[in-house]
């Protein structure tokens, strides 16, 4: 099933979430309270982004979003 193109702000939001999660899951995270709060805030923004209110939004679309955000996060 095809999904609608993701808005750039949603991809960037997912990339921020992944970077924050990686920082928190790292070997020696600093300021874990701030990282956890940031992760919670980003999670809420992702969950309630207007993109997901449309019809036909599937779990596969969320997987694709994470893949695109990973590619964005790998760019120098």
HTML snippet that shows the backbone in 3Dmol.js (N, CA, C, O; Angstrom):
<script src="https://3Dmol.org/build/3Dmol-min.js"></script>
<div id="view" style="width:600px;height:400px;position:relative"></div>
<script>
const pdb = `
ATOM      1  N   UNK A   1       0.835  -1.170   0.000  1.00  0.00           N
ATOM      2  CA  UNK A   1       0.000   0.000   0.000  1.00  0.00           C
ATOM      3  C   UNK A   1       0.887   1.242   0.000  1.00  0.00           C
ATOM      4  O   UNK A   1       1.801   1.355   0.817  1.00  0.00           O
ATOM      5  N   UNK A   2       0.624   2.156  -0.896  1.00  0.00           N
ATOM      6  CA  UNK A   2       1.386   3.391  -0.993  1.00  0.00           C
ATOM      7  C   UNK A   2       0.914   4.376   0.068  1.00  0.00           C
ATOM      8  O   UNK A   2      -0.256   4.389   0.451  1.00  0.00           O
ATOM      9  N   UNK A   3       1.824   5.178   0.522  1.00  0.00           N
ATOM     10  CA  UNK A   3       1.465   6.217   1.468  1.00  0.00           C
ATOM     11  C   UNK A   3       1.761   7.568   0.840  1.00  0.00           C
ATOM     12  O   UNK A   3       2.554   7.680  -0.095  1.00  0.00           O
ATOM     13  N   UNK A   4       1.107   8.593   1.375  1.00  0.00           N
ATOM     14  CA  UNK A   4       1.338   9.943   0.884  1.00  0.00           C
ATOM     15  C   UNK A   4       2.750  10.372   1.263  1.00  0.00           C
ATOM     16  O   UNK A   4       3.287   9.905   2.267  1.00  0.00           O
ATOM     17  N   UNK A   5       3.357  11.251   0.478  1.00  0.00           N
ATOM     18  CA  UNK A   5       4.699  11.732   0.831  1.00  0.00           C
ATOM     19  C   UNK A   5       4.679  12.385   2.218  1.00  0.00           C
ATOM     20  O   UNK A   5       3.721  13.063   2.591  1.00  0.00           O
ATOM     21  N   UNK A   6       5.738  12.165   2.950  1.00  0.00           N
ATOM     22  CA  UNK A   6       5.818  12.730   4.291  1.00  0.00           C
ATOM     23  C   UNK A   6       6.190  14.203   4.219  1.00  0.00           C
ATOM     24  O   UNK A   6       7.026  14.593   3.404  1.00  0.00           O
ATOM     25  N   UNK A   7       5.579  15.018   5.060  1.00  0.00           N
ATOM     26  CA  UNK A   7       6.005  16.422   5.115  1.00  0.00           C
ATOM     27  C   UNK A   7       7.412  16.513   5.707  1.00  0.00           C
ATOM     28  O   UNK A   7       7.760  15.724   6.586  1.00  0.00           O
ATOM     29  N   UNK A   8       8.209  17.444   5.248  1.00  0.00           N
ATOM     30  CA  UNK A   8       9.597  17.555   5.738  1.00  0.00           C
ATOM     31  C   UNK A   8       9.697  17.739   7.247  1.00  0.00           C
ATOM     32  O   UNK A   8      10.624  17.223   7.871  1.00  0.00           O
ATOM     33  N   UNK A   9       8.753  18.467   7.841  1.00  0.00           N
ATOM     34  CA  UNK A   9       8.829  18.676   9.290  1.00  0.00           C
ATOM     35  C   UNK A   9       8.627  17.371  10.058  1.00  0.00           C
ATOM     36  O   UNK A   9       9.194  17.194  11.136  1.00  0.00           O
ATOM     37  N   UNK A  10       7.832  16.464   9.516  1.00  0.00           N
ATOM     38  CA  UNK A  10       7.624  15.178  10.171  1.00  0.00           C
ATOM     39  C   UNK A  10       8.887  14.310  10.089  1.00  0.00           C
ATOM     40  O   UNK A  10       9.233  13.626  11.052  1.00  0.00           O
ATOM     41  N   UNK A  11       9.556  14.339   8.964  1.00  0.00           N
ATOM     42  CA  UNK A  11      10.801  13.577   8.817  1.00  0.00           C
ATOM     43  C   UNK A  11      11.866  14.127   9.763  1.00  0.00           C
ATOM     44  O   UNK A  11      12.579  13.360  10.410  1.00  0.00           O
ATOM     45  N   UNK A  12      11.974  15.444   9.843  1.00  0.00           N
ATOM     46  CA  UNK A  12      12.949  16.062  10.738  1.00  0.00           C
ATOM     47  C   UNK A  12      12.624  15.760  12.206  1.00  0.00           C
ATOM     48  O   UNK A  12      13.527  15.537  13.012  1.00  0.00           O
ATOM     49  N   UNK A  13      11.347  15.754  12.541  1.00  0.00           N
ATOM     50  CA  UNK A  13      10.920  15.430  13.896  1.00  0.00           C
ATOM     51  C   UNK A  13      11.313  13.999  14.261  1.00  0.00           C
ATOM     52  O   UNK A  13      11.800  13.745  15.362  1.00  0.00           O
ATOM     53  N   UNK A  14      11.098  13.067  13.332  1.00  0.00           N
ATOM     54  CA  UNK A  14      11.475  11.676  13.568  1.00  0.00           C
ATOM     55  C   UNK A  14      12.991  11.543  13.694  1.00  0.00           C
ATOM     56  O   UNK A  14      13.479  10.776  14.524  1.00  0.00           O
ATOM     57  N   UNK A  15      13.731  12.282  12.881  1.00  0.00           N
ATOM     58  CA  UNK A  15      15.196  12.240  12.965  1.00  0.00           C
ATOM     59  C   UNK A  15      15.668  12.765  14.318  1.00  0.00           C
ATOM     60  O   UNK A  15      16.591  12.206  14.910  1.00  0.00           O
ATOM     61  N   UNK A  16      15.046  13.833  14.812  1.00  0.00           N
ATOM     62  CA  UNK A  16      15.389  14.353  16.145  1.00  0.00           C
ATOM     63  C   UNK A  16      15.106  13.316  17.218  1.00  0.00           C
ATOM     64  O   UNK A  16      15.899  13.138  18.143  1.00  0.00           O
ATOM     65  N   UNK A  17      13.968  12.627  17.096  1.00  0.00           N
ATOM     66  CA  UNK A  17      13.601  11.599  18.065  1.00  0.00           C
ATOM     67  C   UNK A  17      14.661  10.500  18.092  1.00  0.00           C
ATOM     68  O   UNK A  17      15.091  10.067  19.161  1.00  0.00           O
ATOM     69  N   UNK A  18      15.075  10.056  16.909  1.00  0.00           N
ATOM     70  CA  UNK A  18      16.059   8.981  16.824  1.00  0.00           C
ATOM     71  C   UNK A  18      17.411   9.408  17.393  1.00  0.00           C
ATOM     72  O   UNK A  18      18.078   8.617  18.059  1.00  0.00           O
ATOM     73  N   UNK A  19      17.821  10.652  17.136  1.00  0.00           N
ATOM     74  CA  UNK A  19      19.085  11.147  17.689  1.00  0.00           C
ATOM     75  C   UNK A  19      19.015  11.257  19.217  1.00  0.00           C
ATOM     76  O   UNK A  19      19.976  10.928  19.912  1.00  0.00           O
ATOM     77  N   UNK A  20      17.887  11.715  19.725  1.00  0.00           N
ATOM     78  CA  UNK A  20      17.713  11.825  21.173  1.00  0.00           C
ATOM     79  C   UNK A  20      17.723  10.447  21.811  1.00  0.00           C
ATOM     80  O   UNK A  20      18.336  10.250  22.860  1.00  0.00           O
ATOM     81  N   UNK A  21      17.050   9.497  21.189  1.00  0.00           N
ATOM     82  CA  UNK A  21      17.023   8.131  21.713  1.00  0.00           C
ATOM     83  C   UNK A  21      18.437   7.535  21.720  1.00  0.00           C
ATOM     84  O   UNK A  21      18.841   6.887  22.686  1.00  0.00           O
ATOM     85  N   UNK A  22      19.169   7.759  20.649  1.00  0.00           N
ATOM     86  CA  UNK A  22      20.539   7.238  20.566  1.00  0.00           C
ATOM     87  C   UNK A  22      21.419   7.858  21.651  1.00  0.00           C
ATOM     88  O   UNK A  22      22.256   7.169  22.235  1.00  0.00           O
ATOM     89  N   UNK A  23      21.238   9.135  21.922  1.00  0.00           N
ATOM     90  CA  UNK A  23      22.020   9.789  22.979  1.00  0.00           C
ATOM     91  C   UNK A  23      21.678   9.205  24.346  1.00  0.00           C
ATOM     92  O   UNK A  23      22.559   9.018  25.185  1.00  0.00           O
ATOM     93  N   UNK A  24      20.406   8.921  24.562  1.00  0.00           N
ATOM     94  CA  UNK A  24      19.976   8.355  25.832  1.00  0.00           C
ATOM     95  C   UNK A  24      20.429   6.907  25.985  1.00  0.00           C
ATOM     96  O   UNK A  24      20.741   6.469  27.092  1.00  0.00           O
ATOM     97  N   UNK A  25      20.467   6.172  24.896  1.00  0.00           N
ATOM     98  CA  UNK A  25      20.840   4.757  24.938  1.00  0.00           C
ATOM     99  C   UNK A  25      22.348   4.551  24.830  1.00  0.00           C
ATOM    100  O   UNK A  25      22.825   3.418  24.892  1.00  0.00           O
ATOM    101  N   UNK A  26      23.092   5.627  24.671  1.00  0.00           N
ATOM    102  CA  UNK A  26      24.543   5.533  24.525  1.00  0.00           C
ATOM    103  C   UNK A  26      25.208   4.963  25.767  1.00  0.00           C
ATOM    104  O   UNK A  26      24.555   4.760  26.791  1.00  0.00           O
ATOM    105  N   UNK A  27      26.503   4.706  25.674  1.00  0.00           N
ATOM    106  CA  UNK A  27      27.224   4.066  26.777  1.00  0.00           C
ATOM    107  C   UNK A  27      27.279   4.923  28.042  1.00  0.00           C
ATOM    108  O   UNK A  27      27.212   4.384  29.147  1.00  0.00           O
ATOM    109  N   UNK A  28      27.397   6.224  27.907  1.00  0.00           N
ATOM    110  CA  UNK A  28      27.464   7.106  29.084  1.00  0.00           C
ATOM    111  C   UNK A  28      26.665   8.384  28.825  1.00  0.00           C
ATOM    112  O   UNK A  28      27.246   9.443  28.587  1.00  0.00           O
ATOM    113  N   UNK A  29      25.353   8.287  28.871  1.00  0.00           N
ATOM    114  CA  UNK A  29      24.558   9.494  28.615  1.00  0.00           C
ATOM    115  C   UNK A  29      24.710  10.499  29.751  1.00  0.00           C
ATOM    116  O   UNK A  29      24.809  10.125  30.919  1.00  0.00           O
ATOM    117  N   UNK A  30      24.728  11.763  29.397  1.00  0.00           N
ATOM    118  CA  UNK A  30      24.768  12.822  30.394  1.00  0.00           C
ATOM    119  C   UNK A  30      23.409  13.516  30.403  1.00  0.00           C
ATOM    120  O   UNK A  30      22.737  13.612  29.376  1.00  0.00           O
ATOM    121  N   UNK A  31      23.029  13.987  31.555  1.00  0.00           N
ATOM    122  CA  UNK A  31      21.754  14.680  31.736  1.00  0.00           C
ATOM    123  C   UNK A  31      20.584  13.841  31.223  1.00  0.00           C
ATOM    124  O   UNK A  31      19.833  14.263  30.343  1.00  0.00           O
ATOM    125  N   UNK A  32      20.452  12.660  31.785  1.00  0.00           N
ATOM    126  CA  UNK A  32      19.419  11.729  31.321  1.00  0.00           C
ATOM    127  C   UNK A  32      18.011  12.269  31.535  1.00  0.00           C
ATOM    128  O   UNK A  32      17.107  11.957  30.761  1.00  0.00           O
ATOM    129  N   UNK A  33      17.816  13.071  32.569  1.00  0.00           N
ATOM    130  CA  UNK A  33      16.484  13.627  32.804  1.00  0.00           C
ATOM    131  C   UNK A  33      16.069  14.514  31.640  1.00  0.00           C
ATOM    132  O   UNK A  33      14.940  14.410  31.162  1.00  0.00           O
ATOM    133  N   UNK A  34      16.945  15.369  31.183  1.00  0.00           N
ATOM    134  CA  UNK A  34      16.635  16.249  30.057  1.00  0.00           C
ATOM    135  C   UNK A  34      16.396  15.438  28.781  1.00  0.00           C
ATOM    136  O   UNK A  34      15.501  15.758  28.000  1.00  0.00           O
ATOM    137  N   UNK A  35      17.187  14.399  28.574  1.00  0.00           N
ATOM    138  CA  UNK A  35      17.003  13.556  27.384  1.00  0.00           C
ATOM    139  C   UNK A  35      15.664  12.825  27.426  1.00  0.00           C
ATOM    140  O   UNK A  35      14.976  12.729  26.410  1.00  0.00           O
ATOM    141  N   UNK A  36      15.295  12.312  28.593  1.00  0.00           N
ATOM    142  CA  UNK A  36      14.003  11.616  28.707  1.00  0.00           C
ATOM    143  C   UNK A  36      12.849  12.569  28.468  1.00  0.00           C
ATOM    144  O   UNK A  36      11.878  12.218  27.797  1.00  0.00           O
ATOM    145  N   UNK A  37      12.946  13.772  29.012  1.00  0.00           N
ATOM    146  CA  UNK A  37      11.882  14.764  28.798  1.00  0.00           C
ATOM    147  C   UNK A  37      11.790  15.155  27.331  1.00  0.00           C
ATOM    148  O   UNK A  37      10.696  15.305  26.788  1.00  0.00           O
ATOM    149  N   UNK A  38      12.934  15.318  26.699  1.00  0.00           N
ATOM    150  CA  UNK A  38      12.948  15.656  25.270  1.00  0.00           C
ATOM    151  C   UNK A  38      12.325  14.524  24.452  1.00  0.00           C
ATOM    152  O   UNK A  38      11.571  14.773  23.512  1.00  0.00           O
ATOM    153  N   UNK A  39      12.642  13.294  24.812  1.00  0.00           N
ATOM    154  CA  UNK A  39      12.095  12.134  24.107  1.00  0.00           C
ATOM    155  C   UNK A  39      10.573  12.076  24.265  1.00  0.00           C
ATOM    156  O   UNK A  39       9.860  11.773  23.309  1.00  0.00           O
ATOM    157  N   UNK A  40      10.085  12.363  25.457  1.00  0.00           N
ATOM    158  CA  UNK A  40       8.635  12.376  25.678  1.00  0.00           C
ATOM    159  C   UNK A  40       7.960  13.476  24.856  1.00  0.00           C
ATOM    160  O   UNK A  40       6.914  13.247  24.249  1.00  0.00           O
ATOM    161  N   UNK A  41       8.551  14.650  24.837  1.00  0.00           N
ATOM    162  CA  UNK A  41       7.979  15.760  24.071  1.00  0.00           C
ATOM    163  C   UNK A  41       7.950  15.429  22.579  1.00  0.00           C
ATOM    164  O   UNK A  41       6.945  15.658  21.905  1.00  0.00           O
ATOM    165  N   UNK A  42       9.043  14.896  22.075  1.00  0.00           N
ATOM    166  CA  UNK A  42       9.097  14.530  20.653  1.00  0.00           C
ATOM    167  C   UNK A  42       8.111  13.417  20.333  1.00  0.00           C
ATOM    168  O   UNK A  42       7.494  13.423  19.268  1.00  0.00           O
ATOM    169  N   UNK A  43       7.956  12.467  21.240  1.00  0.00           N
ATOM    170  CA  UNK A  43       7.005  11.368  21.026  1.00  0.00           C
ATOM    171  C   UNK A  43       5.586  11.905  20.885  1.00  0.00           C
ATOM    172  O   UNK A  43       4.833  11.464  20.017  1.00  0.00           O
ATOM    173  N   UNK A  44       5.226  12.855  21.740  1.00  0.00           N
ATOM    174  CA  UNK A  44       3.896  13.460  21.653  1.00  0.00           C
ATOM    175  C   UNK A  44       3.698  14.210  20.349  1.00  0.00           C
ATOM    176  O   UNK A  44       2.639  14.123  19.728  1.00  0.00           O
ATOM    177  N   UNK A  45       4.721  14.947  19.937  1.00  0.00           N
ATOM    178  CA  UNK A  45       4.626  15.681  18.677  1.00  0.00           C
ATOM    179  C   UNK A  45       4.486  14.731  17.492  1.00  0.00           C
ATOM    180  O   UNK A  45       3.731  15.002  16.559  1.00  0.00           O
ATOM    181  N   UNK A  46       5.213  13.625  17.531  1.00  0.00           N
ATOM    182  CA  UNK A  46       5.102  12.637  16.457  1.00  0.00           C
ATOM    183  C   UNK A  46       3.726  11.987  16.438  1.00  0.00           C
ATOM    184  O   UNK A  46       3.106  11.857  15.382  1.00  0.00           O
ATOM    185  N   UNK A  47       3.256  11.585  17.600  1.00  0.00           N
ATOM    186  CA  UNK A  47       1.976  10.878  17.701  1.00  0.00           C
ATOM    187  C   UNK A  47       0.814  11.720  17.188  1.00  0.00           C
ATOM    188  O   UNK A  47      -0.082  11.210  16.516  1.00  0.00           O
ATOM    189  N   UNK A  48       0.835  13.021  17.511  1.00  0.00           N
ATOM    190  CA  UNK A  48      -0.305  13.871  17.180  1.00  0.00           C
ATOM    191  C   UNK A  48      -0.040  14.804  16.009  1.00  0.00           C
ATOM    192  O   UNK A  48      -0.734  15.807  15.846  1.00  0.00           O
ATOM    193  N   UNK A  49       0.959  14.484  15.192  1.00  0.00           N
ATOM    194  CA  UNK A  49       1.223  15.286  13.995  1.00  0.00           C
ATOM    195  C   UNK A  49       0.008  15.168  13.062  1.00  0.00           C
ATOM    196  O   UNK A  49      -0.551  14.081  12.915  1.00  0.00           O
ATOM    197  N   UNK A  50      -0.402  16.272  12.434  1.00  0.00           N
ATOM    198  CA  UNK A  50      -1.577  16.246  11.561  1.00  0.00           C
ATOM    199  C   UNK A  50      -1.503  15.214  10.432  1.00  0.00           C
ATOM    200  O   UNK A  50      -2.543  14.767   9.947  1.00  0.00           O
ATOM    201  N   UNK A  51      -0.324  14.835  10.015  1.00  0.00           N
ATOM    202  CA  UNK A  51      -0.180  13.848   8.934  1.00  0.00           C
ATOM    203  C   UNK A  51      -0.918  12.562   9.269  1.00  0.00           C
ATOM    204  O   UNK A  51      -1.529  11.957   8.388  1.00  0.00           O
ATOM    205  N   UNK A  52      -0.872  12.132  10.533  1.00  0.00           N
ATOM    206  CA  UNK A  52      -1.453  10.844  10.917  1.00  0.00           C
ATOM    207  C   UNK A  52      -2.969  10.871  11.018  1.00  0.00           C
ATOM    208  O   UNK A  52      -3.576   9.816  11.203  1.00  0.00           O
ATOM    209  N   UNK A  53      -3.612  12.040  10.903  1.00  0.00           N
ATOM    210  CA  UNK A  53      -5.066  12.101  11.012  1.00  0.00           C
ATOM    211  C   UNK A  53      -5.762  11.722   9.711  1.00  0.00           C
ATOM    212  O   UNK A  53      -6.975  11.511   9.704  1.00  0.00           O
ATOM    213  N   UNK A  54      -5.019  11.630   8.613  1.00  0.00           N
ATOM    214  CA  UNK A  54      -5.607  11.257   7.335  1.00  0.00           C
ATOM    215  C   UNK A  54      -5.913   9.774   7.256  1.00  0.00           C
ATOM    216  O   UNK A  54      -5.444   8.990   8.081  1.00  0.00           O
ATOM    217  N   UNK A  55      -6.685   9.398   6.284  1.00  0.00           N
ATOM    218  CA  UNK A  55      -7.033   7.978   6.120  1.00  0.00           C
ATOM    219  C   UNK A  55      -5.892   7.233   5.432  1.00  0.00           C
ATOM    220  O   UNK A  55      -5.117   7.822   4.678  1.00  0.00           O
ATOM    221  N   UNK A  56      -5.799   5.957   5.698  1.00  0.00           N
ATOM    222  CA  UNK A  56      -4.815   5.117   5.034  1.00  0.00           C
ATOM    223  C   UNK A  56      -3.425   5.161   5.640  1.00  0.00           C
ATOM    224  O   UNK A  56      -2.472   4.684   5.024  1.00  0.00           O
ATOM    225  N   UNK A  57      -3.289   5.717   6.823  1.00  0.00           N
ATOM    226  CA  UNK A  57      -1.983   5.752   7.489  1.00  0.00           C
ATOM    227  C   UNK A  57      -1.773   4.410   8.174  1.00  0.00           C
ATOM    228  O   UNK A  57      -2.501   4.053   9.101  1.00  0.00           O
ATOM    229  N   UNK A  58      -0.791   3.684   7.718  1.00  0.00           N
ATOM    230  CA  UNK A  58      -0.571   2.322   8.184  1.00  0.00           C
ATOM    231  C   UNK A  58       0.713   2.213   8.991  1.00  0.00           C
ATOM    232  O   UNK A  58       1.548   3.117   8.960  1.00  0.00           O
ATOM    233  N   UNK A  59       0.874   1.107   9.716  1.00  0.00           N
ATOM    234  CA  UNK A  59       2.148   0.889  10.407  1.00  0.00           C
ATOM    235  C   UNK A  59       3.336   0.890   9.436  1.00  0.00           C
ATOM    236  O   UNK A  59       4.441   1.287   9.804  1.00  0.00           O
ATOM    237  N   UNK A  60       3.108   0.455   8.223  1.00  0.00           N
ATOM    238  CA  UNK A  60       4.184   0.456   7.222  1.00  0.00           C
ATOM    239  C   UNK A  60       4.653   1.883   6.935  1.00  0.00           C
ATOM    240  O   UNK A  60       5.829   2.104   6.646  1.00  0.00           O
ATOM    241  N   UNK A  61       3.742   2.844   7.014  1.00  0.00           N
ATOM    242  CA  UNK A  61       4.124   4.239   6.795  1.00  0.00           C
ATOM    243  C   UNK A  61       5.054   4.708   7.911  1.00  0.00           C
ATOM    244  O   UNK A  61       5.986   5.471   7.659  1.00  0.00           O
ATOM    245  N   UNK A  62       4.811   4.263   9.131  1.00  0.00           N
ATOM    246  CA  UNK A  62       5.685   4.644  10.250  1.00  0.00           C
ATOM    247  C   UNK A  62       7.078   4.033  10.075  1.00  0.00           C
ATOM    248  O   UNK A  62       8.083   4.662  10.407  1.00  0.00           O
ATOM    249  N   UNK A  63       7.131   2.826   9.563  1.00  0.00           N
ATOM    250  CA  UNK A  63       8.427   2.183   9.306  1.00  0.00           C
ATOM    251  C   UNK A  63       9.180   2.965   8.236  1.00  0.00           C
ATOM    252  O   UNK A  63      10.379   3.211   8.366  1.00  0.00           O
ATOM    253  N   UNK A  64       8.483   3.346   7.196  1.00  0.00           N
ATOM    254  CA  UNK A  64       9.106   4.125   6.125  1.00  0.00           C
ATOM    255  C   UNK A  64       9.589   5.479   6.647  1.00  0.00           C
ATOM    256  O   UNK A  64      10.654   5.954   6.254  1.00  0.00           O
ATOM    257  N   UNK A  65       8.812   6.094   7.525  1.00  0.00           N
ATOM    258  CA  UNK A  65       9.221   7.366   8.125  1.00  0.00           C
ATOM    259  C   UNK A  65      10.520   7.193   8.908  1.00  0.00           C
ATOM    260  O   UNK A  65      11.419   8.027   8.802  1.00  0.00           O
ATOM    261  N   UNK A  66      10.627   6.129   9.687  1.00  0.00           N
ATOM    262  CA  UNK A  66      11.860   5.888  10.447  1.00  0.00           C
ATOM    263  C   UNK A  66      13.040   5.656   9.513  1.00  0.00           C
ATOM    264  O   UNK A  66      14.156   6.090   9.802  1.00  0.00           O
ATOM    265  N   UNK A  67      12.803   4.974   8.396  1.00  0.00           N
ATOM    266  CA  UNK A  67      13.874   4.730   7.429  1.00  0.00           C
ATOM    267  C   UNK A  67      14.356   6.036   6.811  1.00  0.00           C
ATOM    268  O   UNK A  67      15.560   6.269   6.700  1.00  0.00           O
ATOM    269  N   UNK A  68      13.421   6.883   6.411  1.00  0.00           N
ATOM    270  CA  UNK A  68      13.793   8.172   5.820  1.00  0.00           C
ATOM    271  C   UNK A  68      14.516   9.060   6.829  1.00  0.00           C
ATOM    272  O   UNK A  68      15.469   9.755   6.475  1.00  0.00           O
ATOM    273  N   UNK A  69      14.072   9.041   8.068  1.00  0.00           N
ATOM    274  CA  UNK A  69      14.725   9.846   9.107  1.00  0.00           C
ATOM    275  C   UNK A  69      16.129   9.337   9.385  1.00  0.00           C
ATOM    276  O   UNK A  69      17.028  10.130   9.665  1.00  0.00           O
ATOM    277  N   UNK A  70      16.332   8.029   9.312  1.00  0.00           N
ATOM    278  CA  UNK A  70      17.669   7.466   9.516  1.00  0.00           C
ATOM    279  C   UNK A  70      18.604   7.944   8.414  1.00  0.00           C
ATOM    280  O   UNK A  70      19.759   8.272   8.683  1.00  0.00           O
ATOM    281  N   UNK A  71      18.122   7.986   7.187  1.00  0.00           N
ATOM    282  CA  UNK A  71      18.926   8.482   6.069  1.00  0.00           C
ATOM    283  C   UNK A  71      19.258   9.965   6.294  1.00  0.00           C
ATOM    284  O   UNK A  71      20.390  10.391   6.061  1.00  0.00           O
ATOM    285  N   UNK A  72      18.283  10.738   6.741  1.00  0.00           N
ATOM    286  CA  UNK A  72      18.514  12.163   7.021  1.00  0.00           C
ATOM    287  C   UNK A  72      19.557  12.322   8.123  1.00  0.00           C
ATOM    288  O   UNK A  72      20.424  13.191   8.025  1.00  0.00           O
ATOM    289  N   UNK A  73      19.490  11.505   9.160  1.00  0.00           N
ATOM    290  CA  UNK A  73      20.433  11.601  10.265  1.00  0.00           C
ATOM    291  C   UNK A  73      21.845  11.190   9.905  1.00  0.00           C
ATOM    292  O   UNK A  73      22.789  11.583  10.590  1.00  0.00           O
ATOM    293  N   UNK A  74      22.016  10.410   8.849  1.00  0.00           N
ATOM    294  CA  UNK A  74      23.336   9.960   8.423  1.00  0.00           C
ATOM    295  C   UNK A  74      24.067  10.975   7.570  1.00  0.00           C
ATOM    296  O   UNK A  74      25.278  10.864   7.379  1.00  0.00           O
ATOM    297  N   UNK A  75      23.356  11.959   7.057  1.00  0.00           N
ATOM    298  CA  UNK A  75      23.973  12.972   6.205  1.00  0.00           C
ATOM    299  C   UNK A  75      24.885  13.856   7.049  1.00  0.00           C
ATOM    300  O   UNK A  75      24.558  14.185   8.189  1.00  0.00           O
ATOM    301  N   UNK A  76      26.034  14.238   6.483  1.00  0.00           N
ATOM    302  CA  UNK A  76      26.960  15.113   7.233  1.00  0.00           C
ATOM    303  C   UNK A  76      26.453  16.520   7.392  1.00  0.00           C
ATOM    304  O   UNK A  76      27.126  17.355   7.997  1.00  0.00           O
TER     305      UNK A  76
END
`;
const viewer = $3Dmol.createViewer("view");
viewer.addModel(pdb, "pdb");
viewer.setStyle({}, {cartoon: {color: "spectrum"}});
viewer.zoomTo();
viewer.render();
</script>
